[in-house]
Amino acid sequence: MPYNYLGTTFEPDSLSFKDVLHAYANGYFPLGDEDGLVSWFDHSPRAIVLLSENGLKISRSLKQVINKEVYEIKVDTDFYSVINNCADLHGDSWITKTIINLYLELFNKGFAHCVEAYKDGKLVGGLYGVAFKSAFFGESMFHIMDNASKVCVVKLYEILLKNKFKLFDIQMKTPVFESFGCMEISKEEYIRLLKNALNKNSVFEV
């Protein structure tokens, strides 16, 4: 199995945003359990998107959506709605109430961020993740209208490049990120890139 189980926290109320940051800094991440507990995993191979001028492949049709400004894009204005939409629209989700509370704490402390897509004033797509040092750990995304979350990925990528982030971690390969040109690397290579990213401070600024 690509997901490697590392253990469970049986008293999730004892967790704070610092525990999540510690996990990311050591190559693993939390997933919520049905019973309200939090378990910890890493993923091998790990999927990343290279951060370079030509590192993100954008299809012609997506470029048209962006150029036509089909969606209004905002950053960090409604983290609560983004993470709850991710939880609701993925059905049987690992984004439990405990996970939501942890990431809201990360957001309030300035570590978690979201990108939002609006159509006629309504939130129709978005994504969220965690920025720590010069690494960004993508967590989840959702869309109600076509290409809404993909436009958010492009905006996020622009922010990461602008602020000279070194690592864009997406945990596992998905069809959406395959279309963007993500790549899979070994656990050893991931840890090397992670350590390099943690040696530099980047600021998540629009």
ROFI-488332 format. One record per atom (N, C-alpha, C): residue number from 0; x, z, y; atom name. Coordinates in steps of 0.001 Angstrom, whole numbers, plus 500000, padded with zeros to 6 digits. Atoms other than C-alpha are relative to their C-alpha. Layout:
residues N
{NUM {X Z Y} CA} ...
//
This chain:
residues 206
{0 {500841 500000 498796} N} {0 {500000 500000 500000} CA} {0 {500872 500000 501247} C} {1 {499207 500026 498759} N} {1 {501353 499127 503459} CA} {1 {499965 501323 500759} C} {2 {500083 498704 499341} N} {2 {500063 502436 504844} CA} {2 {500647 501052 499117} C} {3 {499329 498938 500735} N} {3 {502323 505294 503793} CA} {3 {499508 501348 500509} C} {4 {500569 498704 499631} N} {4 {500595 508680 503793} CA} {4 {501106 501046 500108} C} {5 {498935 499031 499741} N} {5 {502770 511439 505266} CA} {5 {499505 501441 500031} C} {6 {500511 498634 499977} N} {6 {500456 514457 505334} CA} {6 {498749 500113 500848} C} {7 {501252 499749 499287} N} {7 {497312 515988 506833} CA} {7 {500095 501300 500781} C} {8 {500137 498783 499205} N} {8 {496717 518504 509610} CA} {8 {498614 500581 499716} C} {9 {501271 499414 500428} N} {9 {494024 520845 508290} CA} {9 {499353 500853 501083} C} {10 {500574 499318 498842} N} {10 {493512 522578 511635} CA} {10 {500180 499089 501216} C} {11 {499802 500999 498939} N} {11 {493085 519600 513980} CA} {11 {499831 500551 501410} C} {12 {500147 499412 498662} N} {12 {492047 521841 516880} CA} {12 {501325 500505 500552} C} {13 {498692 499519 499559} N} {13 {495647 523001 516972} CA} {13 {500865 498877 500574} C} {14 {499199 501135 499548} N} {14 {496893 519498 517822} CA} {14 {499857 499789 501500} C} {15 {500050 500391 498595} N} {15 {497749 518362 521330} CA} {15 {500637 498635 500161} C} {16 {499403 501306 499740} N} {16 {498948 515168 522964} CA} {16 {501481 499973 499650} C} {17 {498572 499937 500309} N} {17 {502526 516365 522389} CA} {17 {500265 499683 498532} C} {18 {499839 500293 501425} N} {18 {502033 516154 518623} CA} {18 {499903 498497 499745} C} {19 {500145 501444 500164} N} {19 {500912 512536 518931} CA} {19 {501249 499279 500517} C} {20 {498776 500605 499475} N} {20 {503892 511640 521121} CA} {20 {501174 500221 499058} C} {21 {498932 499714 500962} N} {21 {506211 513333 518633} CA} {21 {499901 499055 498808} C} {22 {500199 500909 501124} N} {22 {504683 511224 515866} CA} {22 {500490 498597 500346} C} {23 {499577 501342 499599} N} {23 {505149 507966 517753} CA} {23 {501519 499912 500106} C} {24 {498553 500010 499803} N} {24 {508725 508892 518617} CA} {24 {500762 500028 498682} C} {25 {499362 499948 501314} N} {25 {509430 509324 514910} CA} {25 {499440 498952 499036} C} {26 {500391 501152 500789} N} {26 {507726 506165 513700} CA} {26 {498693 500098 499246} C} {27 {501289 499909 500694} N} {27 {504331 507385 512520} CA} {27 {498878 500296 500991} C} {28 {501164 499929 499111} N} {28 {500808 507808 513912} CA} {28 {498833 500684 499286} C} {29 {501134 499277 500587} N} {29 {497508 509695 513389} CA} {29 {498803 499091 499713} C} {30 {501285 500615 500299} N} {30 {494309 508498 511742} CA} {30 {499008 501108 499688} C} {31 {501013 498994 500258} N} {31 {491108 510504 511704} CA} {31 {499383 499847 498617} C} {32 {500658 499992 501306} N} {32 {489459 511486 508412} CA} {32 {498501 500236 500165} C} {33 {501444 499806 499968} N} {33 {485742 511541 507602} CA} {33 {499618 501464 500178} C} {34 {500312 498570 499949} N} {34 {485863 515325 507282} CA} {34 {500495 500679 501271} C} {35 {499569 499453 498720} N} {35 {487246 515761 510802} CA} {35 {501469 500352 500069} C} {36 {498572 499705 500003} N} {36 {490859 516239 509762} CA} {36 {500790 498813 500557} C} {37 {499118 501063 499515} N} {37 {493813 514207 511017} CA} {37 {501135 499826 499006} C} {38 {498894 500301 500903} N} {38 {496231 512499 508658} CA} {38 {501003 499105 500707} C} {39 {498892 500691 499345} N} {39 {499558 510910 509485} CA} {39 {500561 498925 499076} C} {40 {499562 501145 500776} N} {40 {500866 507529 508358} CA} {40 {501102 499240 500744} C} {41 {499269 501102 499399} N} {41 {503466 504903 508940} CA} {41 {499580 498733 499257} C} {42 {500420 501268 500591} N} {42 {503122 501236 508032} CA} {42 {501232 499150 499754} C} {43 {498850 500825 500337} N} {43 {505612 499032 506230} CA} {43 {499532 498763 499227} C} {44 {499199 500273 498806} N} {44 {506249 496312 507144} CA} {44 {499241 500355 501274} C} {45 {500592 499684 498713} N} {45 {505633 497153 510786} CA} {45 {499848 498699 500786} C} {46 {500230 501205 499206} N} {46 {504165 494542 513108} CA} {46 {500284 500279 501475} C} {47 {499685 499890 498578} N} {47 {505446 494002 516639} CA} {47 {499772 498652 500667} C} {48 {500000 501230 499215} N} {48 {505149 491442 519406} CA} {48 {501260 500032 500852} C} {49 {498759 500042 499234} N} {49 {508472 490411 520911} CA} {49 {499698 499932 501489} C} {50 {500179 499984 498553} N} {50 {508709 491160 524612} CA} {50 {501053 499102 500650} C} {51 {499137 500962 499322} N} {51 {510213 488071 526207} CA} {51 {499106 499005 500719} C} {52 {500794 500933 499189} N} {52 {509104 485333 528565} CA} {52 {499135 499081 499148} C} {53 {500766 500881 500882} N} {53 {507942 483179 525656} CA} {53 {499588 500715 498711} C} {54 {500268 499224 501206} N} {54 {507195 485978 523232} CA} {54 {498551 500036 499573} C} {55 {501426 499968 500312} N} {55 {503398 485698 523386} CA} {55 {499463 498569 499989} C} {56 {500582 501336 500109} N} {56 {501745 482525 522126} CA} {56 {498549 500052 500478} C} {57 {501352 500035 499444} N} {57 {498631 481719 524151} CA} {57 {499417 498613 499773} C} {58 {500609 501284 500324} N} {58 {496326 478993 522892} CA} {58 {499486 499304 501259} C} {59 {500499 500769 498866} N} {59 {495113 476221 525183} CA} {59 {498619 500482 500425} C} {60 {501363 499549 499675} N} {60 {491525 477451 524946} CA} {60 {500006 501345 500706} C} {61 {499914 498692 499342} N} {61 {492535 481005 525886} CA} {61 {500541 499852 501412} C} {62 {499483 500254 498653} N} {62 {494549 479700 528828} CA} {62 {498879 499516 500922} C} {63 {501122 500486 499197} N} {63 {491400 477930 530016} CA} {63 {499083 501149 500420} C} {64 {500835 498829 499691} N} {64 {489403 481166 529813} CA} {64 {500650 500826 501115} C} {65 {499270 499219 499000} N} {65 {492094 482955 531825} CA} {65 {499982 499294 501355} C} {66 {499937 500761 498748} N} {66 {492407 480186 534425} CA} {66 {498645 499926 500694} C} {67 {501345 500061 499428} N} {67 {488642 480028 534907} CA} {67 {499498 501370 500460} C} {68 {500362 498628 499627} N} {68 {488585 483808 535437} CA} {68 {498589 500350 499504} C} {69 {501295 499710 500632} N} {69 {485674 484154 533026} CA} {69 {499701 501496 500057} C} {70 {500162 498552 500005} N} {70 {486259 487907 532931} CA} {70 {500763 500638 501154} C} {71 {499289 499161 499033} N} {71 {487170 490466 535551} CA} {71 {500796 501030 499216} C} {72 {499127 499096 500754} N} {72 {490121 492475 534265} CA} {72 {500374 501210 500852} C} {73 {499613 498754 499344} N} {73 {490714 496097 535177} CA} {73 {500897 500809 499057} C} {74 {499078 499179 500780} N} {74 {493263 498663 534028} CA} {74 {499763 501478 500295} C} {75 {500094 498529 499911} N} {75 {492740 502373 533354} CA} {75 {498842 500504 500862} C} {76 {501131 499519 499214} N} {76 {489344 502633 535022} CA} {76 {498917 500662 499154} C} {77 {501044 499404 500845} N} {77 {487169 503599 532016} CA} {77 {500500 500152 498562} C} {78 {499396 499789 501317} N} {78 {489289 504801 529107} CA} {78 {498971 500523 499000} C} {79 {501007 499401 500886} N} {79 {486387 506826 527677} CA} {79 {499123 498924 499365} C} {80 {500873 501045 500537} N} {80 {484166 503761 527291} CA} {80 {500756 499066 499064} C} {81 {499214 500891 500856} N} {81 {486957 501642 525818} CA} {81 {500203 500618 498628} C} {82 {499721 499400 501298} N} {82 {487899 504096 523083} CA} {82 {498716 500228 499207} C} {83 {501268 499817 500713} N} {83 {484259 504823 522253} CA} {83 {499442 498682 499488} C} {84 {500400 501311 500496} N} {84 {483462 501126 521994} CA} {84 {500833 499585 498799} C} {85 {499144 500292 501155} N} {85 {486441 500706 519678} CA} {85 {499508 500749 498770} C} {86 {500491 499191 501116} N} {86 {485092 503523 517515} CA} {86 {498667 499474 499479} C} {87 {501354 500411 500396} N} {87 {481489 502281 517492} CA} {87 {499978 498620 499347} C} {88 {500092 501379 500465} N} {88 {482132 498591 516927} CA} {88 {500817 499739 498744} C} {89 {499240 500166 501238} N} {89 {484554 499106 514038} CA} {89 {499320 500686 498816} C} {90 {500759 499425 501109} N} {90 {481905 500876 511952} CA} {90 {500636 501276 499475} C} {91 {499383 498835 500635} N} {91 {483523 503317 509508} CA} {91 {501427 500135 500533} C} {92 {498751 500050 499247} N} {92 {486329 504076 511916} CA} {92 {500833 501260 499835} C} {93 {499075 498868 499957} N} {93 {489399 506291 511904} CA} {93 {500012 500640 501383} C} {94 {500036 499455 498639} N} {94 {488683 506860 515607} CA} {94 {498884 501041 500049} C} {95 {500969 498910 500077} N} {95 {486897 510167 515082} CA} {95 {499949 500765 501328} C} {96 {500091 499194 498778} N} {96 {485863 512698 517718} CA} {96 {501313 500707 500293} C} {97 {498708 499335 499810} N} {97 {489129 514538 517146} CA} {97 {501029 499037 500583} C} {98 {499072 501010 499496} N} {98 {491137 511352 517683} CA} {98 {499665 499646 501449} C} {99 {500411 500321 498631} N} {99 {489113 510494 520785} CA} {99 {500455 501070 500974} C} {100 {499590 498897 499122} N} {100 {489798 513918 522270} CA} {100 {501510 500012 500220} C} {101 {498544 500035 499864} N} {101 {493528 513623 521572} CA} {101 {500440 498890 500949} C} {102 {499583 501120 499160} N} {102 {493763 510220 523240} CA} {102 {499472 500124 501422} C} {103 {500438 499690 498640} N} {103 {491672 511327 526187} CA} {103 {500988 500938 500677} C} {104 {498975 499106 499453} N} {104 {494227 514101 526641} CA} {104 {501251 499201 500356} C} {105 {498854 500862 499697} N} {105 {497011 511504 526424} CA} {105 {499749 499185 501266} C} {106 {500344 500766 498797} N} {106 {495195 509438 529048} CA} {106 {500092 500880 501242} C} {107 {499982 499088 498852} N} {107 {494765 512426 531356} CA} {107 {501412 500434 500361} C} {108 {498605 499643 499746} N} {108 {498476 513191 530996} CA} {108 {500833 498794 500427} C} {109 {499301 501187 499532} N} {109 {499380 509610 531923} CA} {109 {500703 499189 498932} C} {110 {499320 500726 501082} N} {110 {500508 508373 528493} CA} {110 {499138 498901 499386} C} {111 {500880 501023 500563} N} {111 {497478 506467 527165} CA} {111 {499471 499103 501114} C} {112 {500465 500976 499021} N} {112 {496282 503339 528933} CA} {112 {499009 499042 499353} C} {113 {500936 500984 500505} N} {113 {493525 500787 528615} CA} {113 {499934 498806 500935} C} {114 {500278 501215 499231} N} {114 {492820 497255 529750} CA} {114 {498569 499603 499676} C} {115 {501436 500228 500160} N} {115 {489174 496292 530292} CA} {115 {499605 498621 500512} C} {116 {500552 501284 499575} N} {116 {487282 493004 530540} CA} {116 {498522 500178 500336} C} {117 {501389 499858 499541} N} {117 {484013 492831 532500} CA} {117 {499385 498623 500245} C} {118 {500781 501191 499687} N} {118 {481339 490155 532754} CA} {118 {498725 500452 500702} C} {119 {501159 499599 499198} N} {119 {478732 490559 535492} CA} {119 {499880 501521 500086} C} {120 {499974 498554 499836} N} {120 {479793 494185 535869} CA} {120 {499885 500800 498716} C} {121 {500142 499311 501284} N} {121 {479391 495001 532161} CA} {121 {501295 499927 499203} C} {122 {498809 499961 500842} N} {122 {482277 496086 529937} CA} {122 {499737 499232 498708} C} {123 {500247 500852 501171} N} {123 {482537 493403 527237} CA} {123 {501217 499879 499090} C} {124 {498810 500037 500840} N} {124 {486024 493909 525833} CA} {124 {501054 500935 500547} C} {125 {498935 499125 499536} N} {125 {489061 496103 525973} CA} {125 {500941 500401 498885} C} {126 {499015 499491 500950} N} {126 {492033 497697 524298} CA} {126 {500610 501266 500575} C} {127 {499289 498821 499520} N} {127 {493986 500929 524485} CA} {127 {501227 500261 499137} C} {128 {498791 499634 500717} N} {128 {497341 502310 523443} CA} {128 {500756 501047 500784} C} {129 {499200 498920 499420} N} {129 {500104 504721 524361} CA} {129 {501350 499464 500454} C} {130 {498690 500355 499458} N} {130 {503125 504156 526588} CA} {130 {500871 501247 500020} C} {131 {499062 498874 500033} N} {131 {506087 506434 525938} CA} {131 {501411 499446 500118} C} {132 {498681 500552 499681} N} {132 {509549 505824 527398} CA} {132 {499815 498501 500263} C} {133 {500214 501427 499791} N} {133 {509855 502015 527129} CA} {133 {499388 499349 498758} C} {134 {500739 500519 501154} N} {134 {507678 501635 524024} CA} {134 {498506 500069 500293} C} {135 {501461 499963 499922} N} {135 {504003 500718 523961} CA} {135 {499450 499859 498592} C} {136 {500575 499956 501334} N} {136 {502012 501571 520849} CA} {136 {498525 499599 500083} C} {137 {501373 500471 499959} N} {137 {498866 499465 520599} CA} {137 {499161 500674 498927} C} {138 {500827 499256 500942} N} {138 {495991 501281 518939} CA} {138 {498764 499230 499527} C} {139 {501222 500668 500435} N} {139 {492682 499428 518938} CA} {139 {499461 499137 501141} C} {140 {500614 500878 499017} N} {140 {490635 496775 520692} CA} {140 {498594 499630 499536} C} {141 {501352 500417 500351} N} {141 {487071 495531 520807} CA} {141 {499573 498863 500919} C} {142 {500594 501005 499133} N} {142 {485043 492638 522155} CA} {142 {498526 499834 499668} C} {143 {501423 500308 500132} N} {143 {481375 491923 522731} CA} {143 {499776 498518 500291} C} {144 {500055 501426 499682} N} {144 {481968 488433 524159} CA} {144 {501310 499337 499579} C} {145 {498843 500736 500508} N} {145 {484355 485757 522903} CA} {145 {501190 500084 500947} C} {146 {498710 499999 499292} N} {146 {487991 486098 523975} CA} {146 {500190 501166 500966} C} {147 {499877 498919 499015} N} {147 {487314 489252 526031} CA} {147 {501188 500906 499697} C} {148 {498868 499132 500325} N} {148 {489821 491386 524132} CA} {148 {501320 499232 500059} C} {149 {498772 500797 499951} N} {149 {492337 488531 523929} CA} {149 {500525 499885 501427} C} {150 {499584 500041 498595} N} {150 {492372 488236 527710} CA} {150 {500664 501327 500379} C} {151 {499400 498687 499734} N} {151 {493130 491969 527799} CA} {151 {501403 500092 499415} C} {152 {498662 500013 500603} N} {152 {496083 491441 525447} CA} {152 {500980 499283 500920} C} {153 {499124 500752 499097} N} {153 {497527 488851 527818} CA} {153 {500347 500830 501236} C} {154 {499747 499144 498839} N} {154 {497134 491217 530769} CA} {154 {500950 501137 499641} C} {155 {499105 498924 500446} N} {155 {498750 494063 528820} CA} {155 {501424 499484 499871} C} {156 {498676 500568 500207} N} {156 {501646 491819 527880} CA} {156 {500709 499767 501334} C} {157 {499423 500209 498664} N} {157 {502193 490887 531531} CA} {157 {500495 501317 500586} C} {158 {499608 498681 499482} N} {158 {502306 494582 532445} CA} {158 {501271 500487 499314} C} {159 {498826 499535 500747} N} {159 {504823 495359 529699} CA} {159 {501254 499233 500408} C} {160 {498852 500793 499553} N} {160 {507089 492492 530736} CA} {160 {500433 500401 501405} C} {161 {499713 499662 498602} N} {161 {506843 493350 534424} CA} {161 {500770 501309 500105} C} {162 {499385 498676 499920} N} {162 {507870 496950 533773} CA} {162 {501132 500206 498999} C} {163 {498806 500032 500850} N} {163 {510626 496027 531307} CA} {163 {499910 500944 498803} C} {164 {500126 499284 501265} N} {164 {509245 497689 528206} CA} {164 {500840 499296 498945} C} {165 {499114 500527 501028} N} {165 {511429 497217 525134} CA} {165 {499313 499782 498653} C} {166 {500662 500080 501305} N} {166 {508944 497591 522260} CA} {166 {498495 499947 500180} C} {167 {501459 500123 500045} N} {167 {505340 496443 521729} CA} {167 {499602 500076 498531} C} {168 {500329 499708 501393} N} {168 {504215 497995 518456} CA} {168 {498497 499838 499789} C} {169 {501418 500149 500317} N} {169 {500898 496895 516919} CA} {169 {499680 500505 498589} C} {170 {500152 499360 501313} N} {170 {501384 498748 513600} CA} {170 {499889 498997 498852} C} {171 {500192 500935 501106} N} {171 {500023 496001 511337} CA} {171 {499538 498636 500515} C} {172 {500376 501361 499633} N} {172 {499497 492243 511446} CA} {172 {498500 499811 499826} C} {173 {501420 500334 500057} N} {173 {495925 491129 512216} CA} {173 {499849 498524 500360} C} {174 {500191 501410 499640} N} {174 {494445 487631 512600} CA} {174 {500146 499743 501498} C} {175 {499891 500186 498552} N} {175 {494200 488108 516367} CA} {175 {501460 499961 500424} C} {176 {498605 499960 499565} N} {176 {497837 489069 516740} CA} {176 {500859 498958 499289} C} {177 {499320 501154 500594} N} {177 {498925 486405 514274} CA} {177 {499902 498805 500934} C} {178 {500183 501120 499070} N} {178 {497477 483920 516751} CA} {178 {500886 500153 501224} C} {179 {499115 499750 498864} N} {179 {499623 485562 519446} CA} {179 {501474 499909 499618} C} {180 {498614 500148 500433} N} {180 {502762 485166 517336} CA} {180 {500706 501290 499668} C} {181 {499357 498732 500378} N} {181 {503373 488720 516138} CA} {181 {500924 499778 498816} C} {182 {499086 500096 501127} N} {182 {506061 489354 513557} CA} {182 {500066 501334 499267} C} {183 {499856 498796 500813} N} {183 {506608 491823 510735} CA} {183 {501473 500283 499777} C} {184 {498614 499596 500203} N} {184 {509824 493792 510393} CA} {184 {500048 501194 499048} C} {185 {499836 498886 500926} N} {185 {511193 496347 507973} CA} {185 {499923 501337 500730} C} {186 {500032 498660 499414} N} {186 {510867 500073 508533} CA} {186 {501327 500313 500680} C} {187 {498674 499717 499451} N} {187 {514611 500279 509136} CA} {187 {500212 499290 501332} C} {188 {499859 500748 498758} N} {188 {514542 497559 511781} CA} {188 {499085 500577 501078} C} {189 {500925 499401 499033} N} {189 {511513 499150 513418} CA} {189 {500592 501271 500606} C} {190 {499418 498744 499504} N} {190 {513237 502539 513682} CA} {190 {501147 499712 500958} C} {191 {498894 500374 499101} N} {191 {516259 500839 515247} CA} {191 {499453 499585 501369} C} {192 {500595 500446 498740} N} {192 {514080 499138 517874} CA} {192 {499334 501153 500739} C} {193 {500663 498840 499402} N} {193 {512119 502341 518465} CA} {193 {501018 500896 500703} C} {194 {498984 499140 499399} N} {194 {515256 504396 519088} CA} {194 {500548 499382 501281} C} {195 {499519 500690 498804} N} {195 {516468 501777 521546} CA} {195 {498997 500117 501144} C} {196 {501046 499914 498973} N} {196 {513136 501849 523385} CA} {196 {499875 501408 500564} C} {197 {500125 498620 499546} N} {197 {513162 505636 523583} CA} {197 {501181 500447 500855} C} {198 {498838 499674 499159} N} {198 {516523 505567 525366} CA} {198 {499829 499542 501438} C} {199 {500243 500521 498658} N} {199 {514967 503970 528436} CA} {199 {498614 500419 500472} C} {200 {501297 499655 499422} N} {200 {512165 505008 530764} CA} {200 {499411 498793 500722} C} {201 {500752 501027 499269} N} {201 {509602 502429 531847} CA} {201 {498715 500622 500497} C} {202 {501236 499490 499413} N} {202 {506590 503059 534037} CA} {202 {498902 498956 499804} C} {203 {501125 500908 500219} N} {203 {503220 501544 533137} CA} {203 {499250 499823 501326} C} {204 {500604 500287 498692} N} {204 {502247 500025 536489} CA} {204 {499453 498583 500014} C} {205 {500625 501323 499914} N} {205 {499921 497133 537166} CA} {205 {500701 499161 501078} C} 
//
